[in-house]
Amino acid sequence: MTGFHRWSRLLASLLAVLLLAGTTACSRLGQTDDQAQVTRAFQSWKQAMISRQTSQAMAYIPGHVDAYLQALNSNPGATTSAPAASAPPSASPGVDLLVRTALEKKVPADLRSNLTLAALMQRITDRRLLNPHDVENIALGRVSVNGTRASAEIYYQGTLTALRLPFIKEADGWKIDLLSLLPYAEVLMRVDRAMKGQTQAQQVDQLVSKLPSL
C-alpha cells in the first residue's frame, strides 16, 4: 500500500469514515489529570466505534463538525446554506471539494436534508461499511496538553506514525478535533496529485468514485 493510501485510510477511519487496539509503547505512568482524561476519552470513543454504538461514539466528536458538513452541503433542503461568498478562503480547499463532491454523489437526499455526522455514521454502521479492525489497529501514544487543546501520538498496527491526533476540551470533556486534521489531509492530497500529475478535480473524482454510496 502506498504511503498516501495508508494515511488516507487512517484519516478515513478517524472520520470513521472513512480512525481506531494495537499496543502502544508509551507508558501511562506519570500522566497529568488532563492527559489521563484525553486517553480515557479516546478509549471510550474507540470502544464505542468497535461496538458499533454510534451515538456513544459521537459524544466524543465536537459539534462544529456538523457545521462544517452543513456548510459544504449543496442540497436545497439542507438546514444550513453554503458559505457566503464573503467567507474567508479555506485552508483546505482540496479537502472541502472532496467532501462536497462526496456528499453530492454518494449521500442520498434523505440524509442531506438534515445533515449531521451522527446520521452519516449511523448509516455507515447500519450498512457495515466500517471495518472495526480499522479502529482496533490504532492506539494512542504520548499525550501533550496545552490549555484547552491536546494532541497525542498515534500508533497504527503497533507502529508509530507521523500523525498526531488533536483533541479539544469542551464543557463536557475532551473530544477528538477532526477538523484540525483537515490541513494535514490537504497536504497529503497535494503531494499525491503532484506525484500522479493530476488536477485537483481529477483527483477528487477518482477518490469519490471509490467511495460506496450511502
C-alpha positions in Angstrom: 0.0 0.0 0.0 1.4 3.4 -0.9 2.1 5.9 1.8 -0.7 8.2 0.7 -3.3 5.4 0.7 -2.1 4.3 4.1 -2.6 7.8 5.6 -5.9 8.2 3.7 -7.2 5.0 5.2 -6.1 6.2 8.7 -7.8 9.6 8.2 -10.9 7.9 6.8 -11.1 5.7 9.9 -10.8 8.7 12.1 -13.9 10.2 10.4 -14.8 6.6 11.0 -15.1 7.1 7.5 -14.0 6.9 6.5 -9.5 6.3 12.5 -9.5 3.3 15.6 -6.1 -1.9 19.6 -2.8 -2.4 18.7 -0.4 -1.8 21.6 1.4 1.4 22.4 5.0 1.5 23.7 4.2 4.6 25.7 3.8 4.1 29.5 0.7 5.6 31.1 2.6 6.2 34.3 3.1 9.9 35.3 0.2 11.3 33.3 -1.4 14.5 34.4 -5.1 14.6 35.1 -5.8 16.2 31.7 -3.6 13.7 29.9 -5.4 10.8 31.6 -8.8 12.4 30.6 -7.7 12.6 27.0 -6.6 9.0 27.0 -9.9 7.9 28.6 -11.9 9.9 26.0 -10.1 8.3 23.2 -10.5 4.8 24.6 -14.2 5.4 25.2 -14.7 6.6 21.6 -12.7 3.7 20.3 -14.7 1.1 22.2 -17.9 2.6 21.1 -16.8 2.5 17.5 -15.7 -1.1 17.7 -19.1 -2.0 19.4 -21.0 -0.1 16.6 -22.5 2.2 19.3 -22.7 5.3 17.0 -24.5 7.6 19.4 -22.0 7.0 22.2 -19.0 7.5 19.8 -20.4 10.8 18.6 -20.3 12.1 22.2 -16.5 12.4 21.7 -16.7 14.4 18.5 -17.2 18.3 18.8 -20.4 19.8 17.4 -18.6 22.1 14.9 -18.0 19.1 12.6 -21.7 19.2 11.8 -21.5 22.9 10.9 -18.6 22.1 8.6 -20.6 19.4 6.8 -23.7 21.5 6.5 -21.7 24.4 5.1 -20.5 22.1 2.3 -23.8 20.5 1.7 -25.3 21.9 -1.5 -28.7 20.1 -1.1 -31.5 22.7 -1.4 -33.3 21.1 1.6 -30.4 21.4 3.9 -30.9 23.2 7.2 -27.7 25.3 6.7 -26.9 27.0 3.5 -23.5 27.1 1.7 -20.9 29.6 3.0 -21.3 33.1 1.8 -19.2 34.5 -1.0 -17.5 36.9 1.5 -16.3 34.0 3.7 -12.5 33.8 4.1 -10.7 31.4 1.9 -10.5 27.9 3.2 -7.1 26.5 4.4 -8.1 23.1 2.9 -9.8 23.7 -0.4 -9.0 20.3 -1.8 -10.5 18.5 1.2 -13.5 20.8 1.0 -14.1 19.9 -2.6 -13.7 16.2 -1.8 -16.2 16.4 1.0 -18.7 18.5 -1.1 -18.4 16.1 -4.1 -18.8 13.0 -1.9 -21.9 14.5 -0.3 -23.4 15.3 -3.8 -22.6 12.0 -5.4 -22.7 9.4 -2.6 -25.1 10.7 0.1 -28.9 10.4 -0.6 -31.3 13.3 -0.2 -32.9 12.0 3.0 -29.5 12.3 4.8 -28.5 15.5 3.2 -31.8 17.3 4.1 -30.8 17.3 7.8 -27.1 16.5 7.6 -25.1 15.6 10.7 -22.0 13.4 11.3 -24.1 11.2 13.6 -26.6 10.5 10.8 -23.9 9.7 8.3 -22.1 7.4 10.8 -25.3 5.6 11.7 -26.0 4.9 8.0 -22.3 3.7 7.6 -22.7 1.5 10.7 -26.1 0.1 9.6 -24.6 -0.9 6.2 -21.5 -2.4 7.7 -19.3 -0.1 5.7 -16.8 0.5 8.5 -14.5 -2.4 9.4 -14.0 -2.5 13.2 -10.4 -3.8 12.6 -9.5 -0.3 11.2 -10.4 1.0 14.6 -8.7 -1.8 16.6 -5.4 -1.2 14.8 -5.0 2.3 16.1 -3.7 3.1 19.6 -2.9 6.3 21.4 0.7 7.2 22.4 2.1 10.1 24.4 -0.3 12.9 25.1 0.6 16.6 25.2 -1.8 19.2 26.7 -1.8 22.9 26.1 -4.7 24.6 27.7 -8.0 23.5 26.1 -6.1 21.7 23.3 -4.2 18.5 23.3 -2.6 16.1 20.8 -1.4 12.5 21.0 0.9 10.2 19.1 -0.8 7.6 17.0 0.3 4.0 16.6 -1.1 2.0 13.7 -0.7 -1.7 13.8 1.9 -1.2 16.6 4.0 1.3 14.6 4.4 4.9 15.5 3.0 7.2 12.7 3.8 10.8 11.8 0.2 11.8 12.6 -0.8 13.4 15.9 -4.4 13.1 16.9 -5.8 16.5 18.0 -8.2 17.0 20.9 -10.2 20.0 22.1 -11.7 20.5 25.6 -15.3 21.4 25.8 -17.6 21.9 28.8 -18.5 18.2 28.9 -14.9 16.9 28.4 -12.2 16.2 25.8 -13.2 15.4 22.2 -11.4 14.4 19.1 -10.9 17.5 17.0 -11.4 16.1 13.5 -11.4 19.5 11.7 -7.8 20.1 12.9 -6.8 17.1 10.7 -8.0 18.8 7.5 -4.8 20.8 6.8 -2.8 17.5 7.1 -5.2 15.8 4.7 -4.8 18.8 2.4 -1.0 18.3 2.2 -1.4 14.6 1.5 -3.8 15.3 -1.3 -1.4 17.9 -2.8 1.6 15.6 -2.7 -0.4 12.7 -4.2 -1.7 14.6 -7.1 1.7 16.2 -7.8 3.2 12.7 -8.0 0.4 11.5 -10.3 0.3 14.6 -12.4 -3.4 15.1 -11.7 -5.5 18.2 -11.4 -7.5 18.7 -8.2 -10.7 17.9 -10.0 -9.3 14.7 -11.4 -8.1 13.6 -8.0 -11.4 14.3 -6.3 -13.4 12.5 -9.0 -11.1 9.5 -8.7 -11.3 9.4 -4.9 -15.1 9.8 -4.8 -15.6 7.1 -7.4 -14.1 4.6 -5.0 -16.4 5.5 -2.1 -19.6 3.4 -1.5 -23.0 5.1 -1.9 -24.9 5.5 1.3 
